[in-house]
Amino acid sequence: MEFSSKLLENAVYEISQLPGIGKRTALRLALHLLKQPEEQTSHLTSALGKLRSQIKFCSNCHNISDVALCEICANSKRDAAIICVVEDIRDVMAIENTGQFRGLYHVLGGKISPMECVGPQDLTIVSLVEKVKKGGVSELIFALSSTMEGDTTNFYIFKQLEGVTVKTSTIARGIAVGDELEYADEITLGRSILNRIPFENSMKA
């Protein structure tokens, strides 16, 4: 792809680094931005700059937040005794959209995947286990995607909690095996949470 401007070429290259965006789409977006009022482009760059420099991660659940403690964890109406364990922030958003869960979350930041060199030490598993061992948590709901990596992560956490009095459950398999939570429709995902099953039963299936 030949460019008449090095500035345009650089912009297209940076935009194309975003997931799911190729060079042609990046070029179309860059040219679109050039047609917009400069003020609008400034708003975009300012928003992205603040996102990168000012965003925080909740000190309790590791969800994205503007302050030290996210709105969900700070909400006294949520049931702090029930924790839903998810892979990333997108899963929190997907479950919240169902309106069926009123507990708290714990965002792992990924799942165990030897193929991608992601081990337990790369996730927030230690803080989750410590949180449960401190007491006050009656149930952990494993809501990771039903993939081999998701199941491996669930089992690893389950084994770390041996001897700890806490109920462990997993969302019902209304979500197809191999599917990611964020792509499930809200009704299916909501029912999967409401109809969750003991984790031990899922291992026998």
C-alpha positions as CSV (number, residue, x, y, z in Angstrom):
1,M,0.0,0.0,0.0
2,E,1.6,3.3,-1.2
3,F,1.0,6.5,0.8
4,S,1.4,10.1,-0.4
5,S,2.0,11.2,3.2
6,K,4.3,9.7,5.9
7,L,1.9,11.2,8.5
8,L,-1.0,9.2,7.0
9,E,1.1,6.1,6.8
10,N,2.1,6.3,10.4
11,A,-1.5,6.8,11.5
12,V,-2.7,3.9,9.4
13,Y,0.0,1.7,10.9
14,E,-0.9,2.5,14.5
15,I,-4.7,2.1,13.9
16,S,-4.0,-1.3,12.2
17,Q,-2.4,-2.5,15.4
18,L,-5.8,-2.7,17.0
19,P,-7.4,-6.2,17.0
20,G,-9.6,-7.0,14.1
21,I,-8.5,-4.0,12.0
22,G,-6.5,-4.5,8.8
23,K,-4.6,-1.9,6.8
24,R,-7.6,-1.1,4.5
25,T,-10.0,-0.5,7.4
26,A,-7.3,1.5,9.2
27,L,-6.9,3.7,6.1
28,R,-10.7,4.2,5.9
29,L,-10.8,5.3,9.6
30,A,-7.8,7.6,9.2
31,L,-9.3,9.3,6.2
32,H,-12.6,9.6,8.0
33,L,-10.9,11.4,10.9
34,L,-9.3,13.8,8.5
35,K,-12.7,14.8,7.2
36,Q,-14.0,15.6,10.7
37,P,-13.6,18.9,12.5
38,E,-10.3,19.1,14.2
39,E,-12.1,19.5,17.6
40,Q,-13.7,16.1,17.2
41,T,-10.4,14.4,16.6
42,S,-8.9,16.2,19.6
43,H,-11.8,14.8,21.8
44,L,-11.0,11.3,20.6
45,T,-7.2,11.6,21.3
46,S,-7.9,13.2,24.6
47,A,-10.3,10.4,25.7
48,L,-7.8,7.8,24.7
49,G,-5.0,9.5,26.4
50,K,-7.0,9.8,29.7
51,L,-8.1,6.2,29.4
52,R,-4.5,5.1,29.3
53,S,-3.1,7.4,31.9
54,Q,-5.9,7.7,34.4
55,I,-7.8,4.4,34.4
56,K,-7.5,2.3,37.6
57,F,-8.2,-1.3,38.6
58,C,-10.4,-1.9,41.5
59,S,-8.4,-2.8,44.6
60,N,-11.0,-5.5,45.5
61,C,-12.1,-7.2,42.3
62,H,-9.6,-5.9,39.7
63,N,-12.4,-4.5,37.5
64,I,-11.7,-1.3,35.5
65,S,-12.7,1.7,37.5
66,D,-12.2,5.5,37.7
67,V,-11.6,5.3,41.4
68,A,-9.8,2.9,43.8
69,L,-12.9,0.9,44.6
70,C,-15.3,0.3,41.7
71,E,-19.0,1.1,41.8
72,I,-20.0,-2.5,42.1
73,C,-17.8,-3.3,45.1
74,A,-18.8,0.0,46.7
75,N,-22.5,-0.7,46.4
76,S,-23.8,-1.8,49.8
77,K,-26.8,-3.4,48.2
78,R,-24.6,-6.1,46.5
79,D,-24.1,-9.4,48.3
80,A,-20.4,-9.5,49.2
81,A,-20.7,-13.2,50.2
82,I,-21.1,-14.3,46.6
83,I,-18.2,-13.8,44.2
84,C,-18.5,-14.5,40.5
85,V,-15.0,-15.4,39.0
86,V,-14.6,-14.1,35.4
87,E,-11.8,-13.9,32.9
88,D,-11.9,-10.2,32.1
89,I,-13.8,-7.0,32.2
90,R,-15.9,-7.8,29.2
91,D,-17.4,-10.7,31.1
92,V,-18.4,-8.4,34.0
93,M,-20.2,-6.2,31.5
94,A,-22.0,-9.2,29.9
95,I,-23.2,-10.6,33.2
96,E,-24.3,-7.1,34.5
97,N,-26.4,-6.7,31.4
98,T,-28.4,-9.7,32.4
99,G,-29.6,-8.0,35.6
100,Q,-29.6,-11.5,37.2
101,F,-26.5,-11.3,39.5
102,R,-26.3,-9.2,42.6
103,G,-23.1,-10.4,44.1
104,L,-19.5,-9.2,43.5
105,Y,-16.9,-10.2,40.9
106,H,-13.3,-11.2,40.8
107,V,-11.5,-10.5,37.5
108,L,-8.7,-12.9,36.9
109,G,-7.2,-11.1,33.9
110,G,-7.1,-14.1,31.7
111,K,-7.0,-17.9,32.1
112,I,-4.3,-20.5,32.5
113,S,-2.9,-21.3,29.0
114,P,0.5,-23.1,28.7
115,M,0.3,-22.6,24.9
116,E,0.3,-18.8,25.5
117,C,2.8,-19.0,28.4
118,V,0.1,-17.8,30.8
119,G,0.4,-19.5,34.2
120,P,-1.4,-19.0,37.6
121,Q,1.2,-16.5,38.6
122,D,0.2,-14.2,35.7
123,L,-3.4,-14.0,37.0
124,T,-5.0,-12.6,40.1
125,I,-5.6,-16.1,41.6
126,V,-3.5,-15.5,44.7
127,S,-5.6,-12.5,45.8
128,L,-8.8,-14.4,45.1
129,V,-7.7,-17.3,47.3
130,E,-6.6,-15.0,50.1
131,K,-9.9,-13.2,49.9
132,V,-11.8,-16.4,50.4
133,K,-9.5,-17.7,53.2
134,K,-10.1,-14.5,55.1
135,G,-13.8,-15.5,55.5
136,G,-17.1,-13.8,54.6
137,V,-17.4,-15.5,51.2
138,S,-20.0,-18.2,51.1
139,E,-20.0,-19.1,47.4
140,L,-17.6,-18.8,44.4
141,I,-19.3,-19.0,41.0
142,F,-16.9,-20.0,38.2
143,A,-18.0,-18.1,35.1
144,L,-15.1,-18.7,32.8
145,S,-15.6,-19.7,29.2
146,S,-16.2,-23.4,28.7
147,T,-12.9,-24.1,27.0
148,M,-10.1,-26.4,28.0
149,E,-8.2,-23.3,29.4
150,G,-11.3,-22.1,31.3
151,D,-11.9,-25.6,32.8
152,T,-8.2,-25.9,33.7
153,T,-8.3,-22.5,35.5
154,N,-11.5,-23.4,37.4
155,F,-10.0,-26.7,38.5
156,Y,-6.7,-25.0,39.6
157,I,-8.6,-22.5,41.8
158,F,-10.8,-25.3,43.2
159,K,-7.7,-27.2,44.3
160,Q,-6.2,-24.1,45.9
161,L,-9.3,-23.9,48.1
162,E,-9.2,-27.5,49.4
163,G,-10.0,-27.4,53.1
164,V,-11.6,-24.0,52.9
165,T,-15.3,-23.9,53.8
166,V,-16.8,-22.3,50.7
167,K,-19.4,-23.4,48.1
168,T,-18.1,-23.6,44.6
169,S,-20.4,-23.7,41.6
170,T,-20.2,-23.1,37.9
171,I,-22.6,-21.6,35.4
172,A,-24.9,-24.1,33.7
173,R,-23.9,-25.3,30.3
174,G,-26.5,-23.2,28.6
175,I,-23.3,-21.7,27.1
176,A,-22.1,-23.9,24.3
177,V,-18.7,-25.6,24.9
178,G,-16.0,-23.4,23.5
179,D,-18.1,-20.2,23.6
180,E,-16.9,-17.0,25.2
181,L,-19.2,-15.3,27.7
182,E,-19.3,-11.9,26.0
183,Y,-20.9,-13.4,22.9
184,A,-23.7,-15.2,24.7
185,D,-27.2,-13.6,24.6
186,E,-28.4,-12.0,27.8
187,I,-31.3,-14.5,28.4
188,T,-29.0,-17.6,28.0
189,L,-26.3,-16.1,30.2
190,G,-28.8,-15.0,32.8
191,R,-30.3,-18.5,33.0
192,S,-26.9,-20.1,33.2
193,I,-26.1,-18.0,36.3
194,L,-29.4,-18.7,38.0
195,N,-29.3,-22.4,37.2
196,R,-25.6,-22.8,38.3
197,I,-24.5,-26.2,39.5
198,P,-22.0,-27.4,42.1
199,F,-18.5,-27.4,40.6
200,E,-17.9,-31.0,41.6
201,N,-20.9,-32.1,39.4
202,S,-19.4,-30.3,36.4
203,M,-16.2,-32.4,36.8
204,K,-18.2,-35.6,36.6
205,A,-20.0,-34.6,33.4
